[in-house]
Amino acid sequence: MMSFSVKRTTQIVCLFLFTVSVPLCQSSTFAATKSSTQSKKLQRVDETTLAEKLDQLIEAELKKSKIEPAPLANDEDFLRRVTFDLAGRKPTSSEVILFGLDSNPDKRKAVINDLLKSEEYGVNWARYWRDVIYLRATDARSRLNEGSFVTWMTSQLNENTSWDQITTELLTATGDVRENGNTALMFAHQGDPAELAAETSRIFLGIQIQCANCHDHPTDKWKRDSFHELAAFFPRVRVRPVRDAMPRTFEVVSMNQNGNQFAQRMKMLQDPTMLFRAYDRNRDGKLTEREVQRTRMARGFERLVSRADKDGDKALTAEELKSIPVPDNARRFMSEYYMPDLNNPTSAGTVVHPVLFVDKKSPGKGLDDLDRRETLSKFLTSKSNPWFARAIVNRLWAEMLGEGFYMPIDDIGPERSAVYPEVLDALADGFTASGYDLKWLCRTITNTRAYQREMQKRTEGQLNTPFAAQSPTRLRGDQIFTAITQVFGVDDLQANPNRGDRRFRASRTGRGQFSSLFTFDPSTSQEEITGDVPQALFMMNSTSINGLLGTNRNTKLAQIAKDYPDNKDAVQELYLLTLSREPSKSELKICLDYFQETSNRAEALEDLMWSLLNSSEFITKR
């Protein structure tokens, strides 16, 4: 284990900690244009052809604003960026060297294609979608099927299942959550209709409809009815424990109208006409204990009287029965959806039937659970619904370029203005025409000059006109962890089962504990993502990491010290290994000077590797 004094640590950081300080761009507001999906028949477009069209549109807008776009990034930066974005890892030293030596003018296209064919592509993006779903989960127990979701999503992505099919699978899933990874969304929110409505809209439409839960949307045209009509697609979803299962598990099931005794009883209390017709023998408008003897009401009648008898006559009128407060969890057992009455919270509310708010399509009344959810999926993924394609296009563009056409990425809609609306429409139309092909979308984005530009400090004009240069973006927790294991040549880091956030106690692996500390919601704007003290302390003082830094044991660093006796060669190899690039002349000079000042070469190598791992460049895409 290594230890560093505060003085020594400060000296090392000052020598080697090169931080990225490029400010993030703020979105400007160009006028939005209507999507063309409803006005013309879309035809599949070649990715590189469309990428060129997108660049022409962006560069024309930059020219109008008298902004010079940044040049393309060098080979080292491009390769590192695209490898993290598509495969979730850093390129190896040999990949960096061979890519730099390759004289093929189409080598960037070739590496994009290779990465999209790799198994790592599916793993990387499955972990991304895991974070999108689980970091907004309303029930911590949903982590139970996190692994099955990642496995399922990985196979879907590597098989290039279309985005509309993946969406349908997530929205119509049933079964044991340990066996069916597609139950993730339903399980994460325990089948709660309101939560599912909010997340369905946010993830698949990019619209924050939950703001209309209690009142009309404050900044969009959506009314309160719009939110609850979407929630009405989900009242029959249930998550329940599987009896006698070992290990413990849950299942997502449909609870349809037939056989739902609780719902029938609640309906009778809300409209007791049938009860009085059957049991009010003297037709005086009151039910007494004598009248309900030897009936189904007999067992619970005394309790009903204690809750509803307002005049103390030991009898119940229809109005008294209607006044009985609805239990807090009653809606979880109802086969129809009830919009809460804000003026009378104890009432059942008003029955609402399913309608998709963006186009007012409705499946009608009386459908079973799966029929409702399947119909919702068809409405969402229809080519006539432009928000479905826009949401995923905006999300992936922002993930790979650091900012989207709309920011935040999950708050778009007809009352919002997109930057470069023609670019967004062209890309969304192309994605729709491709059959919602996610690899097509990734290939198109990464082939643009906008994606491949170098990162640079922006001028004031560039702050208002995005995509003139690449934005610095923080790597996700999983990507940082993978990069660390690559540097040290190990599969995992030692995990302490007694540490880590209790919310993720199921994650006993080193990766799981690391992710609980470093993972952030990928829907968050980059400018809002900052490191914290626990993260910094882990990187600087982790026994797992420091235990792999020594040169006196069988470690990657010990091998470098042995294979590269020349200090210059050793420094260059360490930079390639950690940052996927060679050091600049000034960096190389600083490092070699430090080697001369330090009598112990082994300690100097350890200090250098530690410093590079703790640089902001290591955890940032450049």
C-alpha positions in Angstrom: 0.0 0.0 0.0 1.3 3.5 -0.8 1.0 6.5 1.3 1.6 10.2 0.4 2.3 13.1 2.7 0.2 16.2 2.2 3.2 18.2 1.1 4.3 15.5 -1.4 0.8 15.1 -2.7 0.5 18.8 -3.3 3.8 18.8 -5.1 2.8 16.0 -7.4 -0.5 17.5 -8.2 1.1 20.8 -9.1 3.6 19.0 -11.4 1.3 16.6 -13.2 -2.4 17.5 -12.7 -3.5 19.0 -16.0 -7.1 20.1 -15.7 -9.7 20.7 -18.5 -11.1 24.1 -18.0 -13.2 24.7 -21.2 -16.6 26.2 -20.3 -19.7 24.4 -21.4 -21.7 26.0 -24.1 -25.1 27.5 -23.5 -27.9 26.9 -25.9 -29.2 29.6 -28.2 -32.7 29.7 -29.5 -33.3 29.4 -33.2 -36.9 29.1 -34.3 -38.2 25.6 -34.3 -39.6 24.1 -37.4 -42.3 21.5 -37.8 -41.1 18.0 -38.3 -41.5 16.7 -41.9 -42.5 13.2 -40.9 -46.1 14.0 -41.3 -45.8 15.7 -44.6 -43.6 13.4 -46.7 -42.7 9.8 -47.2 -39.3 9.2 -45.6 -36.6 7.2 -47.3 -33.5 5.6 -45.7 -30.4 7.8 -46.1 -26.8 6.7 -46.0 -25.1 7.7 -42.7 -22.1 9.5 -44.2 -24.3 11.3 -46.7 -26.6 12.6 -44.0 -23.6 13.4 -41.7 -22.3 15.7 -44.5 -25.7 17.4 -44.8 -25.9 18.0 -41.1 -22.4 19.5 -41.1 -23.3 21.8 -43.9 -26.4 23.1 -42.1 -24.4 23.6 -38.9 -21.5 25.3 -40.6 -23.8 27.6 -42.6 -25.4 28.8 -39.3 -21.9 29.3 -37.8 -20.9 31.3 -40.8 -23.9 33.6 -40.4 -22.9 34.2 -36.8 -19.2 34.9 -38.0 -18.0 32.0 -35.9 -15.0 29.9 -37.1 -15.5 26.2 -36.2 -12.7 24.4 -34.5 -10.5 22.1 -36.6 -11.0 18.3 -36.4 -9.4 16.6 -33.4 -6.2 14.8 -33.9 -6.2 11.0 -34.2 -5.4 10.3 -30.6 -8.2 12.5 -29.3 -10.7 11.2 -31.8 -9.9 7.6 -31.1 -10.2 8.0 -27.3 -13.5 9.9 -27.7 -15.2 7.5 -30.1 -14.0 4.4 -28.2 -15.4 5.7 -24.9 -18.7 6.7 -26.6 -19.3 3.5 -28.5 -17.5 0.8 -26.5 -17.3 2.4 -23.0 -13.6 1.9 -22.7 -10.3 3.7 -23.6 -8.3 2.5 -26.6 -5.3 0.4 -25.8 -1.7 1.7 -26.4 -1.3 -0.5 -29.5 -4.7 0.7 -30.9 -3.5 4.3 -30.5 -0.2 3.7 -32.2 -1.6 1.6 -35.1 -4.4 4.1 -35.7 -1.9 7.0 -35.9 0.2 5.0 -38.4 -2.7 4.1 -40.6 -2.7 6.2 -43.7 -6.2 5.2 -44.9 -8.3 8.4 -45.3 -11.4 6.4 -44.3 -9.8 5.0 -41.1 -12.2 7.0 -38.8 -15.2 5.5 -40.6 -13.6 2.0 -40.3 -13.0 2.3 -36.5 -16.6 3.5 -36.0 -17.9 0.4 -37.8 -15.6 -1.9 -35.9 -16.7 -0.5 -32.5 -20.4 -0.8 -33.4 -19.8 -4.5 -34.2 -18.0 -5.2 -30.9 -19.8 -6.8 -28.0 -18.6 -3.8 -25.9 -21.0 -1.6 -27.7 -24.0 -3.3 -26.2 -22.6 -3.5 -22.7 -21.7 0.2 -22.7 -25.1 1.4 -23.8 -27.0 -1.1 -21.7 -25.2 0.4 -18.6 -26.2 3.8 -19.9 -29.9 2.9 -20.0 -29.6 1.1 -16.7 -28.6 4.5 -15.2 -31.4 6.3 -17.0 -34.0 4.0 -15.5 -32.7 3.1 -12.1 -31.4 6.4 -10.9 -35.0 7.7 -11.1 -36.5 4.5 -9.5 -39.0 5.1 -6.8 -38.4 1.7 -5.1 -34.8 0.8 -4.1 -35.8 -2.9 -4.3 -35.8 -2.6 -8.1 -32.0 -3.0 -8.0 -32.8 -6.6 -7.7 -33.2 -7.0 -11.5 -30.5 -4.6 -12.5 -28.2 -7.4 -13.7 -31.0 -9.1 -15.7 -31.8 -5.8 -17.3 -28.2 -5.1 -18.4 -28.0 -8.7 -19.8 -31.2 -8.3 -21.7 -30.5 -4.8 -23.0 -27.0 -5.8 -24.0 -28.3 -8.6 -26.2 -31.0 -6.2 -27.7 -28.4 -3.6 -28.6 -25.8 -6.0 -30.0 -28.5 -7.7 -32.1 -29.5 -4.2 -33.2 -33.1 -4.5 -32.2 -34.9 -1.3 -33.2 -35.6 1.4 -30.7 -39.4 1.1 -31.2 -39.2 -2.7 -30.4 -37.1 -2.1 -27.3 -39.6 0.6 -26.2 -42.5 -1.8 -26.7 -40.7 -4.6 -24.8 -40.1 -2.2 -21.8 -43.7 -1.0 -21.8 -45.4 -4.4 -22.1 -43.2 -6.5 -20.0 -44.5 -9.1 -17.5 -43.0 -12.0 -15.5 -40.3 -12.7 -12.9 -38.0 -9.7 -12.6 -34.9 -11.9 -12.1 -35.6 -13.7 -15.3 -37.1 -10.9 -17.5 -34.8 -7.9 -17.8 -37.4 -6.0 -19.8 -39.5 -5.6 -16.6 -37.0 -3.0 -15.4 -39.2 0.1 -16.0 -42.3 -1.5 -14.5 -40.4 -2.8 -11.5 -38.4 0.4 -10.9 -41.7 2.2 -10.1 -43.6 -0.7 -8.6 -46.2 -0.5 -11.4 -47.4 2.9 -10.1 -49.5 4.6 -12.9 -48.4 8.1 -12.1 -44.7 7.3 -11.9 -44.9 5.2 -15.1 -46.6 8.0 -16.9 -43.9 10.5 -15.9 -41.0 8.2 -16.9 -42.6 7.0 -20.1 -43.1 10.6 -21.2 -39.6 11.7 -20.1 -37.6 8.7 -21.6 -39.5 8.0 -24.8 -40.9 11.5 -25.7 -38.4 13.7 -23.9 -41.3 15.6 -22.3 -41.7 16.5 -18.6 -45.4 15.8 -18.4 -45.2 15.1 -14.6 -45.3 18.9 -14.1 -49.0 18.6 -15.0 -49.7 16.1 -12.2 -51.4 18.6 -9.8 -52.1 21.5 -12.1 -51.8 22.6 -15.7 -48.2 22.6 -16.9 -46.7 26.0 -15.9 -44.6 26.4 -19.1 -46.1 24.0 -21.7 -49.6 23.7 -23.2 -50.3 20.4 -21.4 -53.3 20.3 -19.1 -53.7 18.4 -15.9 -56.0 15.9 -17.7 -53.1 15.2 -20.1 -50.9 13.7 -17.4 -53.7 11.6 -15.9 -54.9 10.4 -19.2 -51.4 9.0 -19.8 -51.4 7.4 -16.4 -54.7 5.7 -17.3 -52.7 3.3 -19.6 -51.2 1.7 -16.5 -53.7 1.1 -13.6 -53.8 -2.6 -14.1 -50.0 -3.2 -13.8 -49.0 -4.9 -10.5 -45.7 -5.9 -8.9 -46.0 -8.6 -6.3 -43.7 -11.0 -4.5 -43.3 -14.5 -5.8 -44.3 -16.8 -3.0 -41.8 -19.2 -1.6 -39.2 -18.1 -4.1 -35.5 -18.5 -3.2 -33.8 -16.2 -3.7 -36.5 -13.6 -3.1 -38.0 -12.2 -6.2 -41.0 -10.3 -7.6 -43.1 -10.5 -10.7 -44.9 -8.0 -12.9 -48.5 -9.1 -13.6 -51.7 -7.7 -15.1 -54.7 -7.2 -12.8 -57.7 -7.0 -15.1 -61.2 -6.1 -14.2 -62.7 -9.6 -13.8 -62.1 -11.1 -10.3 -60.9 -7.9 -8.7 -63.1 -8.0 -5.6 -61.5 -5.0 -4.0 -62.3 -2.8 -7.0 -65.9 -4.1 -7.0 -66.3 -3.3 -3.3 -64.9 0.2 -3.8 -67.3 0.8 -6.7 -70.2 -0.2 -4.6 -69.3 2.3 -1.9 -68.9 5.1 -4.4 -72.3 4.2 -6.0 -74.3 2.3 -3.4 -77.5 2.2 -5.5 -77.2 -1.6 -5.9 -76.6 -2.1 -2.2 -79.8 -0.2 -1.2 -81.8 -2.0 -3.9 -80.8 -5.3 -2.5 -80.7 -4.7 1.3 -82.9 -1.7 2.1 -86.0 -3.8 2.8 -88.3 -1.0 4.2 -87.1 1.5 1.5 -86.4 4.2 4.1 -83.1 5.1 2.6 -81.1 3.6 5.4 -79.2 0.3 5.9 -79.4 -1.2 9.4 -77.5 -4.1 11.0 -80.8 -6.1 11.0 -81.3 -5.6 7.3 -77.8 -6.8 6.3 -77.9 -9.9 8.5 -76.8 -13.1 6.7 -75.6 -11.1 3.8 -72.1 -10.3 2.5 -72.2 -6.9 4.2 -72.8 -8.4 7.7 -69.2 -9.0 8.6 -67.9 -5.5 7.9 -71.1 -3.6 8.7 -70.0 -2.6 12.2 -66.8 -1.2 10.9 -68.6 0.8 8.2 -70.9 2.3 10.8 -67.9 3.3 13.0 -66.4 5.1 10.0 -69.5 6.6 8.3 -72.4 7.0 10.8 -72.4 10.8 11.2 -75.8 11.1 13.1 -75.3 8.2 15.5 -78.4 6.3 14.5 -76.5 3.1 13.9 -77.7 3.1 10.3 -76.1 4.2 7.0 -77.4 6.4 4.3 -76.1 6.4 0.7 -74.4 9.8 1.3 -72.8 8.5 4.5 -71.4 5.5 2.5 -70.1 7.8 -0.2 -68.3 9.9 2.4 -66.1 7.1 3.6 -62.5 8.2 2.9 -60.7 6.1 0.2 -57.7 4.3 1.7 -54.3 5.8 0.6 -53.4 2.7 -1.3 -56.8 2.0 -2.7 -55.9 3.2 -6.2 -53.3 0.4 -6.3 -56.1 -2.1 -6.4 -58.4 -0.4 -8.8 -58.8 -1.7 -12.3 -59.5 1.8 -13.6 -57.5 5.0 -13.1 -58.9 7.7 -10.9 -57.6 11.3 -11.2 -57.4 12.6 -7.6 -59.8 15.3 -6.6 -57.5 18.1 -5.2 -60.5 19.7 -3.4 -61.4 16.4 -1.7 -58.3 14.3 -1.3 -60.2 11.6 0.6 -62.5 10.8 -2.3 -61.7 8.2 -5.0 -61.5 10.9 -7.6 -62.7 10.9 -11.2 -62.4 7.9 -13.6 -60.1 8.8 -16.4 -59.7 6.8 -19.6 -56.3 6.5 -21.5 -55.4 9.1 -24.1 -51.9 10.0 -25.4 -51.5 13.7 -24.9 -49.3 14.5 -27.9 -51.9 13.6 -30.5 -55.0 12.8 -28.4 -55.2 9.2 -29.6 -57.1 6.9 -27.4 -57.6 3.1 -27.3 -61.1 3.5 -26.0 -62.6 2.0 -22.9 -62.6 -1.5 -21.4 -59.3 -2.9 -22.7 -57.2 -5.3 -20.6 -53.8 -4.3 -19.2 -51.6 -5.7 -22.0 -53.9 -4.4 -24.7 -53.7 -0.9 -23.2 -49.9 -1.0 -22.9 -49.4 -2.4 -26.4 -51.7 0.3 -27.8 -49.7 2.9 -26.0 -46.5 1.5 -27.5 -48.0 1.7 -31.0 -49.0 5.3 -30.4 -45.6 6.3 -29.0 -43.6 4.6 -31.8 -45.7 5.6 -34.7 -43.9 7.4 -37.5 -46.6 10.1 -37.3 -45.4 11.0 -33.7 -42.3 13.2 -34.2 -41.5 13.4 -30.5 -40.4 9.7 -30.2 -37.6 10.1 -32.7 -36.6 13.6 -31.5 -36.3 12.4 -27.9 -33.7 9.7 -28.6 -31.9 11.7 -31.3 -31.5 14.7 -28.9 -30.4 12.3 -26.1 -27.7 10.5 -28.0 -26.4 13.7 -29.7 -26.1 15.3 -26.3 -24.4 12.2 -24.8 -21.8 12.2 -27.5 -21.3 15.9 -28.1 -21.8 17.2 -24.6 -25.0 19.2 -25.4 -28.2 18.7 -27.3 -30.5 20.5 -29.5 -32.8 20.9 -26.5 -31.4 21.3 -23.0 -32.1 19.7 -20.6 -32.3 16.7 -22.9 -35.5 15.3 -21.4 -37.4 18.6 -21.4 -38.4 19.2 -25.0 -41.8 19.9 -26.5 -43.8 22.2 -28.7 -43.3 25.2 -26.4 -39.5 24.8 -26.4 -37.1 26.1 -29.1 -34.4 23.8 -30.4 -31.0 25.0 -31.6 -30.4 24.1 -35.3 -34.0 22.9 -35.8 -33.2 21.9 -39.4 -30.4 19.6 -38.2 -32.6 18.0 -35.6 -35.4 17.4 -38.1 -33.1 16.0 -40.7 -31.5 13.6 -38.2 -34.8 12.6 -36.6 -36.3 12.0 -40.1 -33.3 9.9 -41.1 -33.5 7.9 -37.9 -37.3 7.2 -38.4 -36.6 6.2 -42.1 -33.9 3.8 -40.9 -36.5 1.9 -38.9 -35.3 3.4 -35.6 -31.9 1.8 -36.1 -29.7 2.8 -33.1 -26.5 1.8 -34.7 -27.4 3.9 -37.8 -27.9 6.8 -35.4 -24.6 6.3 -33.6 -22.8 5.9 -36.9 -24.3 9.1 -38.4 -23.5 11.2 -35.3 -19.9 10.0 -35.0 -19.2 10.6 -38.7 -20.1 14.3 -38.5 -17.4 16.9 -38.3 -19.4 18.4 -35.4 -18.6 15.3 -33.4 -15.0 15.0 -34.5 -14.0 18.6 -33.8 -11.3 19.3 -31.2 -12.2 20.6 -27.8 -11.2 24.2 -27.2 -12.0 27.2 -25.0 -14.9 29.0 -26.6 -15.3 32.6 -27.6 -18.3 34.5 -26.4 -20.1 33.9 -29.7 -19.5 30.2 -29.5 -21.2 30.2 -26.1 -24.4 31.2 -27.8 -24.0 29.1 -30.9 -23.2 25.5 -30.0 -21.4 22.7 -32.0 -18.5 25.0 -33.1 -16.2 22.9 -31.0 -16.4 19.7 -28.9 -17.6 20.1 -25.3 -15.7 18.5 -22.4 -17.9 15.8 -21.0 -17.4 13.7 -17.8 -17.1 10.0 -18.2 -19.8 7.9 -16.6 -18.9 5.9 -13.5 -18.8 2.6 -15.4 -16.5 4.0 -18.0 -14.0 5.4 -15.4 -14.0 2.1 -13.7 -13.3 0.2 -16.9 -10.5 2.6 -17.7 -8.9 2.0 -14.3 -9.0 -1.7 -14.7 -7.5 -1.3 -18.2 -4.6 0.7 -16.8 -3.8 -1.9 -14.2 -4.6 -4.9 -16.4 -7.1 -6.4 -14.0 -10.7 -7.5 -14.3 -12.0 -5.9 -11.2 -11.0 -3.9 -8.1 -11.2 -5.4 -4.6 -14.6 -4.7 -3.1 -15.2 -4.1 0.6 -18.6 -5.6 1.4 -19.0 -3.4 4.4 -18.7 -0.2 2.5 -20.7 1.6 -0.1 -24.0 3.4 -0.3 -26.7 1.3 1.4 -29.1 2.0 -1.4 -27.0 -0.2 -3.6 -26.0 -2.8 -0.9 -26.9 -5.5 -3.5 -23.8 -4.4 -5.5 -21.0 -6.2 -3.7 -18.5 -6.1 -6.6 -15.8 -3.5 -7.0 -17.6 -2.2 -10.0 -20.9 -2.0 -8.2 -19.4 -0.1 -5.3 -17.4 2.2 -7.5 -20.6 3.0 -9.6 -22.6 3.8 -6.5 -19.9 6.5 -5.7 -19.2 7.9 -9.2 -22.4 7.3 -11.2 -24.6 10.3 -12.1 -27.9 10.5 -13.9 -27.0 10.7 -17.6 -30.0 12.9 -18.2 -28.3 15.6 -16.2 -26.7 18.6 -18.1 -22.9 18.4 -18.1 -22.6 21.8 -16.5 -24.4 20.4 -13.5 -22.1 17.4 -13.1 -19.3 18.0 -10.7 -17.0 15.8 -8.7 -17.2 15.7 -4.9 -14.8 15.1 -2.0 -15.6 11.3 -1.6 -14.8 10.7 -5.2 -11.5 12.6 -5.0 -10.5 10.8 -1.8 -11.3 7.4 -3.4 -9.0 8.1 -6.4 -6.2 9.5 -4.2 -6.4 7.1 -1.2 -8.1 3.9 -2.3 -6.3 0.9 -1.0 -7.4 -1.0 -4.1 -5.8 1.5 -6.5 -2.7 2.3 -4.4 -2.1 -1.4 -4.0 -1.8 -1.7 -7.8 0.7 1.2 -8.1 3.7 -0.4 -6.6 6.8 -1.4 -8.6 8.0 -3.9 -6.0 5.3 -6.5 -6.9 3.7 -8.1 -9.9 1.9 -5.0 -11.3 1.5 -3.3 -14.6 3.8 -0.5 -13.4 6.5 -2.9 -12.4 6.4 -4.4 -15.9 6.8 -0.9 -17.4 9.7 -0.1 -15.1 11.4 -3.3 -16.2 10.6 -3.0 -20.0 11.5 0.7 -20.3 14.7 1.4 -18.5 15.0 4.8 -20.3 12.9 7.4 -18.4 11.7 9.1 -21.5 10.3 5.8 -22.9 8.7 5.0 -19.6 7.0 8.4 -19.4 5.7 8.0 -22.9 4.3 4.5 -22.2 2.6 5.7 -19.0 0.9 8.5 -20.9 -0.3 6.1 -23.6 -1.5 3.7 -21.0 -3.5 6.2 -18.9 -4.5 9.0 -21.2 -4.2 7.3 -24.6 -1.8 9.9 -26.0 1.8 10.8 -25.8 3.0 13.6 -23.6 3.5 17.1 -25.0 7.1 18.5 -25.0 6.4 20.6 -22.0 4.8 17.7 -20.1 7.7 15.4 -21.0 10.2 18.0 -19.7 8.4 18.4 -16.4 8.3 14.7 -15.9 12.0 14.1 -16.8 13.0 17.0 -14.5 11.1 15.4 -11.7 12.9 12.1 -12.3 16.2 13.9 -12.0 15.1 15.6 -8.7 13.9 12.3 -7.2 16.6 9.9 -6.3 14.2 6.9 -6.3 13.1 6.0 -9.8 10.4 3.6 -8.6 8.8 6.3 -6.5 8.9 8.7 -9.4 7.1 6.3 -11.6 4.5 5.6 -8.9 4.0 9.4 -8.5 3.6 9.9 -12.2 1.0 7.1 -12.6 -0.9 8.3 -9.5 -1.0 11.8 -10.8 -2.2 10.9 -14.3 -5.0 8.7 -12.8 -6.0 11.7 -10.6 -6.0 14.2 -13.5 -9.3 15.6 -14.7 -8.3 14.5 -18.2 -8.5 10.9 -17.1 -12.2 11.1 -16.2 -13.1 13.4 -19.1 -13.7 12.8 -22.8 -11.6 15.2 -24.8 
